Amino acid sequence: MFESVIGPKMPLHDDTVVVWMVDGRPARLVFERARWRVEGEPRPIVEVPDEHIHPLITHVAERHTGWRCTVRRDGGAERVELAVRRDGVRWIAERLAR
């Protein structure tokens, strides 16, 4: 299902993150020039925008900003916890401490 790419191939750099979604949730990704599979259920990251934090605001509007997920490297035993977020038109991923 994920093996073919439609359209021009994207050059991979060290900071390139590519995310494949299934039913609106991340299922696979490319991170640190390697392929990873999401294990278990990704958890949504819900945050309050900085501009909405004010003592007079009593009902702050939260928003979904990304996913927290455990991933395993394809063909290996390495597992990491990642926070995956959109940054404009690209994805960014951050390793999280366990």
C-alpha positions as a printed NumPy array, in Angstrom:
array([[  0.   ,   0.   ,   0.   ],
       [  2.807,   2.46 ,   0.829],
       [  5.489,   1.132,  -1.504],
       [  4.86 ,   3.367,  -4.52 ],
       [  5.104,   7.128,  -4.723],
       [  2.849,   9.08 ,  -7.063],
       [  4.362,  12.209,  -8.53 ],
       [  7.905,  13.56 ,  -8.365],
       [ 10.243,  11.964,  -5.852],
       [ 11.14 ,  14.195,  -2.932],
       [ 14.815,  14.496,  -1.979],
       [ 15.461,  13.247,   1.556],
       [ 17.528,  15.41 ,   3.874],
       [ 18.549,  14.619,   7.442],
       [ 15.604,  16.619,   8.824],
       [ 12.977,  15.382,   6.328],
       [  9.916,  13.783,   7.927],
       [  7.286,  12.08 ,   5.739],
       [  4.074,  10.815,   7.35 ],
       [  1.569,   8.35 ,   5.86 ],
       [ -1.882,   8.626,   7.413],
       [ -4.542,   5.905,   7.681],
       [ -8.009,   6.963,   8.829],
       [ -6.62 ,  10.376,   9.825],
       [ -3.893,   8.922,  12.083],
       [ -0.178,   8.396,  11.395],
       [  0.627,   4.802,  10.412],
       [  4.142,   4.966,   8.92 ],
       [  6.811,   7.586,   8.582],
       [ 10.281,   8.412,   7.389],
       [ 12.367,   9.981,  10.163],
       [ 16.157,  10.397,  10.308],
       [ 16.404,   8.845,   6.825],
       [ 14.831,   5.553,   7.987],
       [ 11.369,   4.004,   7.724],
       [  9.346,   3.572,  10.895],
       [  5.999,   1.904,  11.721],
       [  3.635,   3.268,  14.336],
       [  2.925,   0.764,  17.119],
       [ -0.342,   0.872,  19.04 ],
       [ -2.644,   3.859,  18.906],
       [ -1.206,   7.336,  18.271],
       [ -2.38 ,   9.851,  20.867],
       [ -3.481,  13.343,  19.836],
       [ -1.497,  16.295,  21.162],
       [ -3.967,  18.94 ,  22.313],
       [ -2.539,  22.323,  23.276],
       [ -3.676,  25.854,  24.046],
       [ -2.244,  28.5  ,  21.697],
       [ -0.052,  31.065,  23.502],
       [ -2.213,  33.949,  22.294],
       [ -5.217,  32.429,  24.143],
       [ -3.554,  32.303,  27.551],
       [ -4.876,  35.249,  29.537],
       [ -6.295,  35.526,  33.072],
       [ -9.603,  36.939,  31.771],
       [-10.235,  34.024,  29.395],
       [-12.187,  31.362,  31.289],
       [-12.916,  28.855,  28.499],
       [ -9.758,  28.45 ,  26.488],
       [-10.071,  26.963,  23.012],
       [ -7.776,  23.956,  22.732],
       [ -6.599,  22.667,  19.387],
       [ -5.159,  19.454,  18.03 ],
       [ -1.539,  20.211,  17.072],
       [ -0.094,  16.784,  16.302],
       [  0.363,  13.189,  17.384],
       [  2.389,  11.43 ,  20.052],
       [  3.262,   7.904,  19.   ],
       [  5.588,   4.996,  19.615],
       [  7.408,   3.904,  16.453],
       [  9.642,   0.954,  15.571],
       [ 12.337,   1.137,  12.897],
       [ 11.652,  -1.18 ,   9.938],
       [ 13.929,  -4.193,  10.046],
       [ 15.253,  -3.363,  13.504],
       [ 14.438,  -3.423,  17.165],
       [ 14.86 ,   0.299,  17.854],
       [ 11.737,   1.882,  19.374],
       [ 11.274,   5.582,  20.133],
       [  8.521,   7.894,  21.32 ],
       [  7.902,  10.796,  18.919],
       [  5.847,  13.968,  18.829],
       [  4.855,  14.569,  15.196],
       [  3.477,  18.   ,  14.246],
       [  2.664,  19.982,  11.117],
       [  4.811,  23.041,  10.471],
       [  3.152,  24.772,   7.548],
       [  3.432,  22.384,   4.617],
       [  5.952,  20.012,   6.209],
       [  6.067,  17.626,   9.154],
       [  8.469,  17.89 ,  12.073],
       [  9.239,  15.096,  14.549],
       [ 10.776,  15.342,  17.982],
       [ 12.137,  12.5  ,  20.095],
       [ 10.525,  12.367,  23.527],
       [ 12.064,  11.036,  26.74 ],
       [ 10.452,   7.884,  28.063]])
